Amino acid sequence: MQLNGAEIVIECLKEQGVDTVFGYPGGAILNVYDALYEHSNEIRHILTSHEQGAAHAADGYARATGRVGVCLATSGPGATNLVTGIATAYMDSIPVVAITCNVGVSLLGKDSFQEIDIAGITMPITKHNFIVKDVEKLAETIRKAFRIARSGRPGPVLIDIPKDITANVTEYLPREAEFPPRKTETITEEALSRAVEMIEASQKPFIYAGGGVVLSGASRELREFAEKVDAPVTDTLMGKGAFPGTDPRYTGMVGMHGTKTSNYGVSECDLLIAVGARFDDRVTSDTEKFAKNAQILQIDIDPAEMNKNVLIDHGIVGDLKEVLMRLNARLEEQSHPEWMEQIAAYQKEYPLQYEDGKLTGPYIVEEIYRQTKGDAIITTEVGQHQMWASQYLKLDATHRLVQSGGLGTMGFGLPSAVGAQIGCPEKSVVSISGDGGFQMNMQELATAVCQELPLVNIVFNNNRLGMVRQMQELFFKKRYTITCLRYHKSCKGKCGTPGWVCPEYVPDFVKMAEAYGSQGYFVTSNDQLKDTILEAREYAEKNKKPVIVECMVAPDELVMPMIKGGASFEDIML
């Protein structure tokens, strides 16, 4: 059949099973939006308030559903506004396809109105990107983009289509979507045998699980593996839920804000088994001292991660689920009672703890967990609240904690919650934000209202950029430079002086919620919190509207434990 380029875009999206896209229209992409008009009953378009919101929403959709997220943007600033969202997905290996439209082919390279080389800009932050200058190549390019986004180590792909290509006509032949098989050809018998030998020789094995377990759907295999090896298990920000947080073997998160048990365990083990984890600096800190007593066995789908940050003793390249299945079939039951007793003793001696009796970040997180019974999808911004969520949520399933790990993107929480709720309408979705991060993309509250999403937004308001302030307190002699969010021009030289009264906080989150047609709540104590969250959730569900629950927490509250960047695990602060 004869179709124009815009119609081919829509037909290819339908081929790939896409039922939802997030975007913002503009001049260069109007042909695509016009084609979408005829298929609105098949592909739901979510109009966000900002293109960055569209990218984060597509990302949140992908993380919550395990499917490819799709976002659309027009040329120039529309396309560049996607960049942070694409980079966020890239750093965490999330499958997203971003479709942008550019000026016509004849106008490329002439500094035309709203022309930008978005392919060049996004080259370092995509698995691949394309500029389609021939309509006859458009369909295959879109299909290839989805294959790349899904295959191997997932990630974002960008397709840039000049406006005239969306209008040009060519023959279109429909095809069924291709779903790439698991990567198994690199898994050798020799590699598996060597891994089994290392495991059987170990007396103190420790398993370090990352986001690769989530992406490969290998949670069940990981649990079996941990039982076979008889080893404790730690995880990363991206690996939350890959191993049950309620399991006695689970030691909590590792690294900068990891538990003392996990960090001591990694330091004292004789074999560290990294499964789907990439040894980033927030985990390893001083690489010279990281796991200094251990041999390191790494299992990862990406060969580029082998020996990249930490030198390993042996690696297996391949799909994690498949590797663990094969190892489990070969391994005899191991037994390390003394090692497991030592780990249990650390857990008892160094539990996570916080001050009782006042409204604290950990208490709020635990209350959310209690009320949702661990079954909600929780999205976060970046900062102290994110670390508390990662520390105190005892997740027993994947795709429950949606957060920016590698890039650490403020402004991610609310739009990703929109995407998660769209993708999982049957689930409760709770967005946890700091007051600073929430304001970076709070305009997406309008999206949530217009889409009638029962999102519960918990805003931790400490009147500060909390994590930055924490580092200033611990490492910069309490020189709190530009971290107070109550700061006004008139405050200069007066902050903290006798009789000084702080200005009103900007904005009033409760009034802001009301201004967006939502509902706001204000919480200052533990006694209020339980009933308020319950009321907010009931209101959201009944009225199909998002709500904001503003929780006032102390500005001097710290996330502990903590290891200073570059320090060794022995320097952990409690």
C-alpha positions in Angstrom: 0.0 0.0 0.0 1.1 3.6 -0.7 1.6 5.6 2.5 3.4 8.9 3.3 6.3 8.9 5.8 4.1 10.1 8.7 1.6 7.2 8.2 4.6 4.8 8.0 5.7 6.0 11.4 2.3 5.2 12.9 2.0 1.8 11.2 5.5 0.8 12.4 4.7 1.8 15.9 1.6 -0.4 15.7 3.8 -3.2 14.3 6.0 -3.0 17.4 3.1 -3.2 19.8 3.2 0.4 20.9 0.0 1.5 22.4 1.2 4.7 24.2 3.5 7.6 23.2 4.5 10.6 25.1 5.2 13.9 23.4 4.8 17.5 22.5 3.8 18.7 19.0 5.5 21.4 16.9 5.8 22.5 13.3 8.3 20.0 12.0 6.4 17.0 13.4 2.9 18.0 12.5 2.5 15.5 9.7 3.1 12.7 12.3 0.6 14.2 14.6 -1.9 14.5 11.7 -1.4 10.8 10.9 -1.8 9.9 14.6 -5.3 11.6 14.5 -6.7 8.6 12.5 -5.3 6.1 15.0 -6.0 7.6 18.3 -8.1 4.6 19.3 -5.0 2.4 18.8 -2.2 4.6 20.0 -2.7 6.8 23.0 -0.8 10.0 23.0 0.0 11.6 26.3 0.6 15.4 26.0 3.2 16.3 28.7 3.9 19.9 29.7 7.6 19.8 28.6 9.6 17.6 26.3 11.9 16.5 29.1 8.7 15.3 30.9 7.9 13.2 27.8 11.3 11.6 27.8 11.1 10.8 31.5 7.6 9.5 31.2 8.6 7.2 28.4 11.5 6.0 30.6 9.2 5.5 33.6 6.8 3.6 31.4 9.6 1.3 30.2 10.9 0.7 33.7 7.5 -0.1 35.1 6.3 -2.3 32.3 9.5 -3.8 30.8 8.4 -2.6 27.4 9.9 0.0 25.1 9.0 3.6 25.9 8.4 6.0 23.0 8.5 9.8 23.0 8.0 12.4 20.2 9.4 15.9 19.8 9.7 18.5 17.1 12.8 20.1 15.8 15.3 22.4 17.5 14.5 23.1 21.2 11.8 20.4 21.2 14.5 17.8 20.3 17.1 19.2 22.6 14.7 19.2 25.5 14.7 15.4 25.2 18.4 15.2 25.8 18.4 14.8 29.6 15.7 12.2 29.5 17.6 10.2 26.8 20.8 10.4 28.8 19.0 9.2 31.9 17.7 6.2 30.0 21.2 5.5 28.5 23.0 5.5 31.9 20.5 3.0 33.3 20.1 0.8 30.1 16.4 1.5 29.6 14.8 0.8 26.2 13.4 4.1 24.8 12.8 5.1 21.2 12.8 8.9 20.7 11.4 10.1 17.4 12.2 13.7 16.4 11.4 15.6 13.2 13.7 18.1 11.7 13.7 20.7 9.0 13.4 19.5 5.4 16.4 17.8 3.8 17.2 20.8 1.6 17.3 23.0 4.7 19.7 20.8 6.7 23.1 22.4 7.4 21.9 25.9 6.6 21.1 27.1 10.2 17.5 27.0 9.3 14.8 28.0 11.8 14.7 25.5 14.6 17.3 23.3 12.9 19.6 21.3 15.2 21.9 18.3 14.6 20.1 16.2 17.2 21.8 13.0 15.9 25.2 14.6 16.6 24.1 15.9 20.0 22.8 12.5 21.1 25.5 10.3 19.7 27.2 9.8 23.1 24.0 9.1 24.9 22.2 6.6 22.6 22.9 3.0 21.6 22.4 4.2 18.1 20.7 7.0 16.2 19.5 7.6 12.7 18.8 10.4 10.3 16.3 9.2 7.6 16.7 11.1 4.4 14.9 8.7 2.1 11.3 7.7 2.8 11.9 4.3 1.3 14.3 3.5 4.2 12.0 4.8 6.9 10.1 1.6 7.9 13.2 -0.6 8.1 15.0 2.1 10.1 12.1 2.3 12.7 12.1 -1.5 12.9 15.9 -1.6 13.4 15.6 1.1 16.1 13.3 -1.1 18.1 15.5 -4.1 17.7 18.5 -2.2 18.9 16.7 -0.7 21.9 15.5 -4.2 23.0 18.5 -6.3 22.2 21.5 -7.2 24.4 22.1 -4.5 26.9 19.0 -2.3 26.3 19.1 1.4 25.8 17.7 4.4 24.0 17.7 4.9 20.2 16.8 8.2 18.4 15.3 8.5 14.9 15.4 12.0 13.3 13.1 12.4 10.3 13.2 15.6 8.2 9.8 17.1 7.7 9.6 16.5 3.9 10.3 12.8 4.5 7.1 12.6 6.6 5.2 13.9 3.6 6.8 11.8 0.9 5.0 8.7 -0.3 6.3 5.2 -0.9 5.2 1.6 -0.8 4.7 0.2 2.7 4.7 -3.6 3.4 3.6 -4.5 7.0 5.8 -7.0 9.0 5.6 -8.6 12.3 7.8 -7.2 15.1 11.1 -9.0 15.7 12.0 -9.7 19.3 15.7 -10.5 19.6 16.7 -13.8 21.2 18.7 -13.8 24.4 22.4 -13.4 24.0 23.8 -16.9 24.5 26.5 -17.5 21.8 29.2 -16.0 24.1 28.5 -18.4 27.0 31.2 -21.0 26.7 31.6 -24.3 28.6 35.1 -23.2 29.6 33.8 -20.0 31.1 31.1 -21.8 33.1 33.4 -24.5 34.3 35.9 -21.9 35.6 33.1 -20.0 37.4 32.0 -23.3 39.1 35.6 -24.0 40.2 35.8 -20.5 41.8 32.5 -20.9 43.6 33.3 -24.4 44.9 36.8 -23.2 46.2 35.3 -20.2 48.0 34.6 -20.2 51.8 33.3 -16.6 51.9 31.3 -15.9 48.7 29.3 -12.7 48.4 26.8 -11.8 45.6 26.6 -8.3 44.3 23.4 -7.8 42.2 22.8 -4.9 39.8 20.2 -3.6 37.3 21.1 -6.4 34.8 19.2 -8.9 37.0 16.1 -6.7 36.6 16.5 -6.2 32.8 17.1 -9.9 32.1 14.2 -11.0 34.3 16.5 -13.2 36.3 15.2 -12.7 39.8 14.1 -16.3 40.3 17.4 -17.6 38.9 19.3 -15.3 41.3 17.4 -16.6 44.3 18.2 -20.2 43.3 21.8 -19.2 42.7 22.1 -17.6 46.2 20.7 -20.8 47.8 23.1 -23.0 45.8 26.2 -20.9 46.6 25.0 -20.3 50.2 26.0 -16.7 50.0 24.7 -13.3 51.3 23.3 -10.9 48.6 23.7 -7.1 48.3 22.3 -4.9 45.6 22.6 -1.5 43.9 20.2 1.3 43.2 19.3 -0.3 39.9 19.1 -3.8 41.4 16.4 -3.1 44.0 13.9 -5.9 44.1 16.0 -8.3 42.1 16.5 -10.2 45.3 13.8 -10.2 48.0 14.4 -7.5 50.6 12.8 -9.6 53.2 15.1 -12.6 52.7 17.6 -13.3 55.5 20.4 -13.5 53.0 19.7 -9.9 51.9 22.2 -7.5 53.5 20.9 -4.2 52.1 22.4 -1.9 49.5 26.2 -1.6 49.0 28.4 1.4 48.5 28.3 5.1 49.4 25.0 4.8 51.3 25.0 1.1 51.7 24.7 -0.8 55.0 27.8 -1.6 57.1 27.0 -5.3 56.7 27.1 -5.1 52.9 30.3 -3.0 52.8 32.0 -5.1 55.4 30.9 -8.2 53.6 32.3 -7.1 50.3 35.6 -6.2 52.1 35.9 -9.5 53.9 34.7 -12.0 51.3 37.0 -14.2 49.3 34.9 -14.3 46.2 32.7 -11.4 45.0 30.2 -12.5 42.3 29.0 -9.5 40.4 25.7 -10.3 38.5 24.5 -7.6 36.2 26.5 -4.8 38.0 29.0 -2.5 36.5 31.2 -1.4 39.5 30.3 2.3 39.4 32.1 4.7 41.6 29.2 5.1 44.1 29.6 1.4 44.8 33.4 0.9 44.7 34.7 4.2 46.1 38.4 3.5 46.3 38.9 0.9 43.6 42.3 0.0 44.9 40.8 -1.2 48.2 37.5 -2.5 46.9 37.0 -6.2 47.6 40.7 -6.3 48.4 40.6 -9.9 49.8 38.5 -11.4 47.1 38.7 -12.9 43.7 36.1 -11.3 41.4 33.7 -13.2 39.1 31.6 -10.9 36.9 28.6 -12.0 34.8 27.3 -9.3 32.4 25.8 -9.1 28.9 28.1 -6.3 27.9 31.8 -7.2 27.3 32.7 -3.6 27.6 32.0 -3.7 31.3 34.6 -6.4 31.9 37.8 -5.0 33.5 36.5 -1.4 32.9 36.4 0.0 36.5 37.7 -2.9 38.5 40.1 -5.7 37.4 38.3 -9.1 37.6 39.6 -12.6 37.8 37.1 -14.2 35.5 34.1 -13.0 33.5 31.2 -14.6 31.7 29.6 -12.6 28.9 26.0 -13.3 28.1 22.4 -13.0 29.1 22.3 -13.1 32.8 19.2 -15.3 33.1 20.7 -17.9 30.8 24.1 -17.8 32.5 22.5 -18.3 36.0 20.3 -21.1 34.7 23.4 -23.0 33.4 25.4 -22.3 36.5 22.5 -23.5 38.7 22.3 -26.7 36.7 26.1 -27.4 37.3 26.4 -26.3 40.9 26.2 -28.7 43.9 24.7 -27.2 47.1 27.4 -25.3 48.9 27.6 -24.7 52.7 29.2 -21.8 54.5 27.7 -21.7 58.0 30.5 -19.7 59.7 30.4 -17.1 57.0 26.7 -16.7 57.1 26.8 -16.5 60.9 29.3 -13.7 60.6 27.1 -11.8 58.2 24.1 -12.3 60.5 26.1 -11.0 63.4 26.9 -7.8 61.4 23.2 -7.4 60.5 22.3 -7.6 64.2 25.2 -5.2 65.3 24.8 -2.6 62.5 21.1 -2.3 61.6 19.7 0.8 59.8 18.3 3.1 62.4 16.8 6.6 62.7 15.5 8.9 65.4 12.2 7.9 66.9 9.4 10.3 67.7 9.8 12.9 65.0 8.9 13.1 61.3 11.9 11.7 59.5 12.6 10.6 55.9 13.0 6.9 56.9 9.8 7.0 58.9 7.9 8.4 55.9 9.3 5.8 53.6 8.4 3.0 56.0 4.9 4.3 56.4 4.4 4.4 52.6 5.7 0.8 52.5 3.3 -0.3 55.2 0.3 1.3 53.6 1.0 0.0 50.1 2.2 -3.5 51.5 5.2 -3.2 49.2 3.1 -3.6 46.1 3.1 0.0 44.8 5.4 1.4 42.2 7.5 4.0 43.9 9.3 6.6 41.8 11.9 9.0 43.2 13.7 12.2 42.5 17.4 12.4 43.4 18.8 13.2 46.8 18.3 12.2 50.4 14.8 10.9 49.9 16.0 8.6 47.1 18.6 7.1 49.4 16.1 6.6 52.2 13.8 4.9 49.8 16.6 2.6 48.6 17.6 1.8 52.1 14.2 1.2 53.8 12.0 -0.2 51.1 12.1 -4.0 51.4 11.0 -4.9 47.9 10.2 -8.4 46.9 9.7 -7.8 43.2 11.3 -5.9 40.3 9.8 -2.9 38.5 8.7 -1.5 41.9 11.3 1.2 42.4 11.7 3.6 39.5 14.7 6.0 39.9 17.5 7.6 38.1 20.7 5.8 39.0 23.7 6.5 36.7 22.8 10.0 35.8 21.2 11.1 39.0 18.6 13.3 37.3 16.6 15.7 39.4 13.2 16.3 37.9 12.8 12.6 37.0 10.3 11.6 39.7 7.0 13.1 38.8 7.1 12.6 35.0 8.4 9.0 35.4 5.5 8.4 37.8 3.1 9.6 35.0 4.7 7.1 32.7 4.6 4.3 35.2 0.9 5.0 36.0 -0.1 5.1 32.3 1.7 1.8 31.8 0.4 0.1 34.9 -3.1 1.6 35.5 -4.0 -1.2 37.9 -1.1 -0.4 40.3 -0.8 2.2 43.0 2.0 4.7 42.1 3.7 6.9 44.6 6.2 9.6 43.7 8.7 10.5 46.4 10.4 13.9 45.9 12.5 16.4 47.6 11.3 20.0 47.6 14.1 21.0 45.2 13.7 18.1 42.8 9.9 18.3 42.6 10.1 21.9 41.4 12.3 20.9 38.4 9.4 19.3 36.6 6.4 20.1 38.8 4.5 21.3 35.7 3.8 17.6 34.9 1.2 17.8 37.7 -0.9 19.3 34.9 -0.4 16.1 32.8 -1.4 13.9 35.7 -4.6 16.0 36.3 -5.5 16.0 32.6 -4.9 12.3 32.3 -6.9 11.6 35.5 -4.1 9.8 37.2 -4.4 8.9 40.9 -0.8 9.7 41.7 0.3 10.3 45.3 3.2 12.7 45.4 5.1 12.8 48.7 7.2 15.9 48.9 9.9 15.8 51.6 10.3 19.5 52.4 13.4 20.4 54.4 13.7 23.9 52.9 17.1 22.8 51.5 18.9 21.0 48.8 19.3 18.3 51.3 22.1 16.1 49.9 24.2 19.0 48.9 23.8 20.5 52.3 24.7 17.1 53.9 28.0 17.1 52.0 28.7 20.7 53.0 28.1 19.8 56.6 30.3 16.7 56.5 33.1 17.7 54.1 33.0 21.5 53.7 33.1 22.7 57.4 29.4 23.5 57.4 29.8 26.3 54.9 26.2 26.1 53.6 26.6 27.9 50.3 23.4 28.2 48.2 21.5 25.3 49.6 18.7 27.1 51.5 15.5 27.2 49.4 14.0 29.9 51.6 16.8 32.2 50.5 15.6 35.7 49.5 17.7 38.6 48.3 17.1 40.4 51.6 18.6 37.4 53.5 22.2 38.1 52.7 24.3 38.5 55.8 21.3 38.0 58.1 20.6 34.2 58.1 20.9 32.8 61.5 21.3 36.1 63.4 19.3 36.7 66.6 15.7 37.7 65.9 15.9 36.9 62.2 12.7 35.4 60.8 13.0 33.3 57.7 11.0 34.4 54.7 8.0 32.3 53.5 8.9 29.2 51.5 8.2 29.4 47.8 6.0 27.8 46.6 3.2 26.8 48.9 2.8 23.2 47.7 -0.7 22.8 49.0 -1.9 25.9 47.2 0.0 24.8 44.1 -1.8 21.5 44.1 -5.1 23.3 44.3 -4.0 25.7 41.5 -3.5 22.6 39.2 -6.9 21.3 40.1 -5.5 18.7 42.5 -5.6 18.3 46.3 -2.8 19.2 48.8 -2.1 18.0 52.3 0.4 19.3 54.9 2.1 17.1 57.4 4.4 18.1 60.3 4.3 15.1 62.7 4.3 11.3 62.8 0.8 11.4 64.3 -0.6 13.1 61.2 1.3 11.0 58.6 -0.6 7.7 58.7 -4.0 9.2 58.4 -3.0 11.8 55.9 -1.4 9.3 53.5 -4.5 7.1 53.8 -6.8 10.0 53.2 -4.7 11.2 50.2 -4.7 7.8 48.6 -8.4 7.4 49.0 -9.0 10.9 47.6 -6.8 10.2 44.6 -8.5 6.9 43.8 -12.0 8.2 44.3 -11.5 11.4 42.2 -9.0 10.1 39.7 -6.7 13.0 40.5 -3.1 13.4 41.7 -2.5 14.6 45.2 0.5 16.3 47.0 1.4 15.4 50.6 4.0 17.9 51.8 5.9 16.5 54.7 8.1 18.8 56.8 11.4 17.2 57.7 14.4 18.7 59.6 17.0 20.3 57.4 19.8 18.8 59.5 18.7 15.2 59.0 21.4 13.1 57.3 21.4 10.0 55.2 23.6 7.4 57.0 25.6 5.3 56.6 27.8 7.2 54.2 31.2 6.8 52.7 33.0 9.9 51.3 33.7 9.6 47.6 37.1 8.0 47.0 37.4 6.8 50.6 37.6 3.1 51.5 34.8 1.0 53.0 36.7 1.1 56.3 36.0 4.8 56.5 32.2 4.4 56.6 30.3 6.9 58.8 27.3 5.7 60.8 
